[in-house]
Amino acid sequence: MNTTITITVGQLPGDSTVEIQNVIARAFGEFDRVVGRFTRFNEDSELANLNRNSGEWTVVTAELFMLVETMLDLAKKSNGAFDPTVIDFLETYGYDRNYDFSRLDNPDLDKFVKKVTRERKSWQEIELDKSGPGIKLAKGQRLDLGGIGKGYAIDLAYKHLDKYQNFMIDGGGDFRVKGGAHADPAQGEKYWKLSLKHKNQQTDGLQTVGTVKASNTALACSGSWSRRVKQFHHLINTATGKPVEDLQTVYVQAQAAALADGWATALFVGGKELLQKLPDGMEAMLIGSDNKAVSTAGFHLH
């Protein structure tokens, strides 16, 4: 996942230190398992096998079927702003196994992007069969689980830790928390202070936007600055084939990290107009290229 994962558990009297360490180790193990099984970079992964067999029905595990079904549902609800077939453009711009960004200097890059945009298959052509379970990709089509993969791994890690009252999983700026390390005397609740980072394009400096008081929730971030190479980045509008430039950072709060992760990507591509389609119980804040922010009523920044 190319990020730093941090797990913090608030130990209470009676908790075994050894047991906590063992549970944390199992929680960390979920990140390795998800990467090994569902990354597009591993030739032996289940996802790679599905991609190799495009054009044919492929029997898959219930877990992969659920992930693909979740992504297609998100694609439908976001009018395609979230697109699990974005891999075509990611590789076009150099976000492949070798991270070969020399192609960004190719004078014919724009022509090639237009060709890919014109010829690629739509996510709407993907077929699902629950009885198998099976998945059929259109011929030449491939999937990338990067839009929800990290959030999904965070959710799996959460299940291992759920027996404890206070803990935080920080997946490189994507969080899922329970309880908290701070107390709110007025409401009698505990919470975690999550610091939200944002890179100001005008000053090119990383700054803290503010903090969110979070308890029993997940929060994800999508930013064009996190994987930017020259004027290019990995958050791409598949309708145009171009990286989105209207926004710099999107934060989404939800009950599960995979949903927050996926909707952060969808909102980055779809923009503030897509806020109207955000499911009930979710909150979001978008920071534009002009550094102005817009948010839902329930997104409280301190």
C-alpha positions as CSV (number, residue, x, y, z in Angstrom):
1,M,0.0,0.0,0.0
2,N,3.1,2.2,0.1
3,T,2.1,3.9,3.3
4,T,2.7,3.8,7.1
5,I,0.1,2.0,9.2
6,T,-0.1,2.9,12.9
7,I,-2.3,1.2,15.5
8,T,-2.8,2.7,18.9
9,V,-4.7,0.9,21.7
10,G,-5.6,2.5,25.0
11,Q,-4.8,-0.2,27.6
12,L,-7.2,-0.5,30.6
13,P,-6.5,-2.1,34.0
14,G,-6.8,-5.9,33.5
15,D,-5.8,-5.8,29.8
16,S,-2.9,-8.2,29.1
17,T,0.0,-6.4,27.3
18,V,1.0,-9.7,25.6
19,E,-2.6,-10.3,24.4
20,I,-2.9,-6.7,23.0
21,Q,0.4,-7.1,21.2
22,N,-0.8,-10.4,19.6
23,V,-4.1,-8.8,18.6
24,I,-2.3,-5.8,17.1
25,A,0.0,-8.2,15.1
26,R,-3.1,-10.0,13.7
27,A,-4.6,-6.7,12.8
28,F,-1.4,-5.6,11.0
29,G,-1.5,-9.0,9.2
30,E,-4.7,-8.0,7.4
31,F,-2.9,-5.3,5.5
32,D,-0.3,-7.8,4.2
33,R,-3.1,-10.3,3.3
34,V,-5.2,-7.7,1.4
35,V,-2.1,-6.5,-0.6
36,G,-1.1,-10.1,-1.4
37,R,-4.5,-11.2,-2.5
38,F,-5.9,-8.1,-4.2
39,T,-3.1,-6.0,-5.6
40,R,-2.8,-5.5,-9.3
41,F,1.0,-5.5,-8.9
42,N,1.2,-9.2,-7.8
43,E,1.0,-11.6,-10.8
44,D,-0.2,-14.3,-8.4
45,S,-3.0,-12.4,-6.7
46,E,-6.6,-13.3,-7.2
47,L,-7.3,-9.9,-8.8
48,A,-4.5,-10.4,-11.3
49,N,-6.0,-13.8,-12.2
50,L,-9.4,-12.1,-12.8
51,N,-7.8,-9.4,-15.0
52,R,-5.9,-12.0,-17.1
53,N,-9.2,-13.8,-17.8
54,S,-11.1,-10.8,-19.1
55,G,-13.8,-11.8,-21.6
56,E,-14.5,-15.0,-19.8
57,W,-16.4,-16.0,-16.7
58,T,-14.0,-16.4,-13.7
59,V,-15.0,-18.1,-10.5
60,V,-13.8,-15.9,-7.6
61,T,-13.9,-16.1,-3.8
62,A,-16.8,-14.6,-2.0
63,E,-14.5,-11.9,-0.7
64,L,-13.4,-10.6,-4.1
65,F,-17.0,-10.8,-5.3
66,M,-18.1,-8.6,-2.4
67,L,-15.4,-6.1,-3.1
68,V,-16.2,-5.8,-6.8
69,E,-19.9,-5.7,-6.1
70,T,-19.2,-2.8,-3.6
71,M,-17.2,-0.9,-6.2
72,L,-19.8,-1.3,-8.9
73,D,-22.5,-0.1,-6.5
74,L,-20.3,3.0,-5.7
75,A,-19.7,3.6,-9.4
76,K,-23.5,3.5,-10.0
77,K,-24.3,5.8,-7.0
78,S,-21.6,8.3,-8.0
79,N,-22.5,8.3,-11.8
80,G,-19.2,6.8,-12.6
81,A,-17.1,9.3,-10.7
82,F,-15.7,6.3,-8.8
83,D,-14.5,4.0,-11.6
84,P,-12.8,0.6,-10.7
85,T,-11.4,0.3,-14.2
86,V,-9.3,3.5,-13.9
87,I,-6.2,1.2,-14.2
88,D,-5.9,2.0,-17.9
89,F,-5.2,5.7,-17.2
90,L,-3.1,5.0,-14.1
91,E,-0.7,3.0,-16.2
92,T,-0.8,5.5,-19.1
93,Y,0.5,8.1,-16.7
94,G,3.2,5.8,-15.2
95,Y,1.4,4.5,-12.1
96,D,2.4,0.9,-12.9
97,R,4.5,-1.7,-11.2
98,N,7.7,0.2,-12.1
99,Y,6.4,3.7,-11.6
100,D,7.9,4.7,-14.9
101,F,7.0,8.4,-15.2
102,S,9.3,9.0,-18.2
103,R,6.3,8.6,-20.4
104,L,4.9,11.9,-19.0
105,D,7.5,13.6,-21.2
106,N,6.2,11.9,-24.4
107,P,4.9,14.6,-26.8
108,D,2.2,12.2,-28.0
109,L,0.9,11.5,-24.4
110,D,-2.3,13.5,-25.0
111,K,-3.1,11.6,-28.2
112,F,-2.6,8.3,-26.4
113,V,-4.8,9.3,-23.5
114,K,-7.6,10.2,-26.0
115,K,-7.2,6.9,-27.7
116,V,-7.5,5.0,-24.4
117,T,-10.5,7.1,-23.5
118,R,-12.2,6.3,-26.8
119,E,-11.4,2.5,-26.9
120,R,-11.6,1.4,-23.3
121,K,-14.6,-0.6,-21.9
122,S,-17.0,0.8,-19.4
123,W,-17.4,-0.4,-15.8
124,Q,-21.1,-0.9,-16.8
125,E,-20.1,-3.9,-18.9
126,I,-18.9,-5.9,-15.9
127,E,-21.1,-8.9,-15.2
128,L,-21.7,-10.6,-11.8
129,D,-23.1,-14.0,-11.0
130,K,-23.7,-14.6,-7.3
131,S,-24.3,-18.3,-7.7
132,G,-20.7,-19.0,-8.6
133,P,-19.7,-16.6,-7.4
134,G,-18.4,-15.4,-10.8
135,I,-17.3,-12.2,-12.5
136,K,-17.0,-11.5,-16.2
137,L,-14.9,-8.5,-17.3
138,A,-15.2,-7.2,-20.8
139,K,-12.4,-8.4,-23.1
140,G,-9.3,-6.4,-22.3
141,Q,-10.8,-4.9,-19.2
142,R,-9.0,-4.8,-15.8
143,L,-9.9,-3.8,-12.3
144,D,-8.0,-1.9,-9.6
145,L,-9.1,-2.1,-6.0
146,G,-7.0,0.9,-5.0
147,G,-10.1,3.0,-4.5
148,I,-11.3,1.0,-1.5
149,G,-8.5,-1.4,-0.8
150,K,-6.8,0.4,2.1
151,G,-10.1,1.3,3.7
152,Y,-11.2,-2.3,3.5
153,A,-8.0,-3.5,5.2
154,I,-8.5,-0.9,7.9
155,D,-12.0,-2.3,8.5
156,L,-10.6,-5.9,8.7
157,A,-8.0,-4.7,11.3
158,Y,-10.8,-3.0,13.2
159,K,-12.6,-6.3,13.7
160,H,-9.6,-7.8,15.5
161,L,-9.4,-4.8,17.8
162,D,-13.1,-4.3,18.5
163,K,-12.9,-6.1,21.9
164,Y,-11.1,-3.0,23.2
165,Q,-12.8,0.2,24.2
166,N,-10.3,2.8,22.9
167,F,-8.1,2.4,19.8
168,M,-7.2,4.1,16.6
169,I,-6.0,2.8,13.2
170,D,-4.2,5.3,11.1
171,G,-3.6,4.1,7.6
172,G,-1.5,7.0,6.4
173,G,-4.2,9.6,6.9
174,D,-7.2,7.3,6.6
175,F,-8.6,6.5,10.0
176,R,-11.0,4.2,11.9
177,V,-11.4,4.8,15.6
178,K,-13.3,3.6,18.6
179,G,-13.7,5.4,21.9
180,G,-10.9,7.9,22.4
181,A,-7.9,9.3,24.3
182,H,-9.7,12.6,25.2
183,A,-12.8,13.2,27.2
184,D,-15.7,15.6,26.6
185,P,-17.0,16.7,30.0
186,A,-20.1,18.2,28.6
187,Q,-21.3,15.1,26.7
188,G,-19.4,12.5,28.8
189,E,-17.9,10.9,25.7
190,K,-14.4,10.0,24.7
191,Y,-13.0,11.0,21.3
192,W,-9.8,11.0,19.3
193,K,-8.4,14.2,17.8
194,L,-7.7,13.6,14.1
195,S,-5.4,16.1,12.5
196,L,-6.4,16.8,8.9
197,K,-3.5,17.7,6.5
198,H,-3.6,19.6,3.3
199,K,-1.0,20.8,0.8
200,N,-1.5,24.4,-0.2
201,Q,-0.7,24.5,-3.9
202,Q,0.0,28.2,-3.8
203,T,2.7,27.9,-1.1
204,D,3.5,24.2,-1.8
205,G,3.6,23.6,1.9
206,L,1.8,20.9,4.0
207,Q,-0.5,22.5,6.5
208,T,-3.0,21.5,9.1
209,V,-6.5,22.4,8.2
210,G,-7.9,21.6,11.6
211,T,-8.9,18.7,13.8
212,V,-11.9,16.5,13.9
213,K,-13.2,15.0,17.2
214,A,-13.9,11.4,16.2
215,S,-15.3,8.4,18.0
216,N,-16.6,5.1,16.6
217,T,-16.2,6.3,13.0
218,A,-13.9,6.3,10.0
219,L,-12.4,9.1,8.1
220,A,-10.6,9.0,4.7
221,C,-8.7,11.6,2.7
222,S,-8.0,11.9,-1.1
223,G,-5.5,14.5,-2.2
224,S,-4.0,15.3,-5.5
225,W,-0.8,16.3,-3.7
226,S,-0.1,12.8,-2.2
227,R,1.1,11.2,-5.4
228,R,1.7,14.1,-7.7
229,V,4.4,13.9,-10.4
230,K,4.9,17.2,-12.2
231,Q,1.4,18.3,-13.2
232,F,0.0,14.8,-13.0
233,H,-1.6,12.8,-10.2
234,H,-3.5,9.6,-9.6
235,L,-7.1,10.9,-9.2
236,I,-8.4,10.7,-12.7
237,N,-11.7,11.5,-14.3
238,T,-12.2,8.5,-16.6
239,A,-14.7,10.4,-18.8
240,T,-11.9,12.7,-19.9
241,G,-8.8,10.7,-19.1
242,K,-7.3,13.7,-17.3
243,P,-6.3,14.2,-13.6
244,V,-8.9,16.4,-11.8
245,E,-7.6,19.9,-11.1
246,D,-10.7,21.6,-9.5
247,L,-10.0,20.1,-6.1
248,Q,-6.9,19.6,-3.9
249,T,-8.2,17.6,-1.0
250,V,-11.4,15.7,0.0
251,Y,-12.2,14.3,3.5
252,V,-15.1,11.9,4.1
253,Q,-16.4,10.6,7.4
254,A,-18.5,7.3,7.5
255,Q,-19.1,4.3,9.6
256,A,-16.7,2.1,7.7
257,A,-13.3,3.0,6.2
258,A,-13.9,1.3,2.9
259,L,-16.9,3.5,2.2
260,A,-15.1,6.6,3.4
261,D,-12.2,5.7,1.1
262,G,-14.3,5.0,-1.9
263,W,-16.5,8.1,-1.5
264,A,-13.4,10.3,-1.0
265,T,-12.3,9.2,-4.4
266,A,-15.7,9.7,-5.9
267,L,-16.2,13.2,-4.5
268,F,-12.7,14.2,-5.7
269,V,-13.6,13.3,-9.3
270,G,-17.3,14.2,-9.1
271,G,-16.8,17.5,-7.3
272,K,-19.1,19.4,-4.9
273,E,-22.2,18.6,-7.1
274,L,-21.8,15.0,-6.0
275,L,-22.3,16.0,-2.3
276,Q,-26.0,15.7,-3.0
277,K,-25.6,12.0,-3.6
278,L,-23.6,11.3,-0.4
279,P,-25.5,8.6,1.5
280,D,-27.2,9.4,4.8
281,G,-24.9,9.2,7.8
282,M,-21.8,10.3,5.9
283,E,-20.2,13.8,6.0
284,A,-17.5,15.4,3.8
285,M,-15.4,18.4,3.2
286,L,-13.8,19.5,-0.1
287,I,-11.0,21.9,-0.5
288,G,-10.7,23.5,-4.0
289,S,-7.7,24.5,-6.0
290,D,-8.4,28.1,-4.7
291,N,-8.0,26.8,-1.1
292,K,-11.7,27.4,-0.4
293,A,-13.6,24.7,1.4
294,V,-17.2,23.5,1.2
295,S,-18.6,20.8,3.5
296,T,-21.8,19.1,4.6
297,A,-23.6,20.4,7.7
298,G,-22.4,17.6,9.9
299,F,-18.6,17.9,9.2
300,H,-17.3,19.7,12.2
301,L,-13.8,21.1,12.1
302,H,-12.0,22.5,15.1
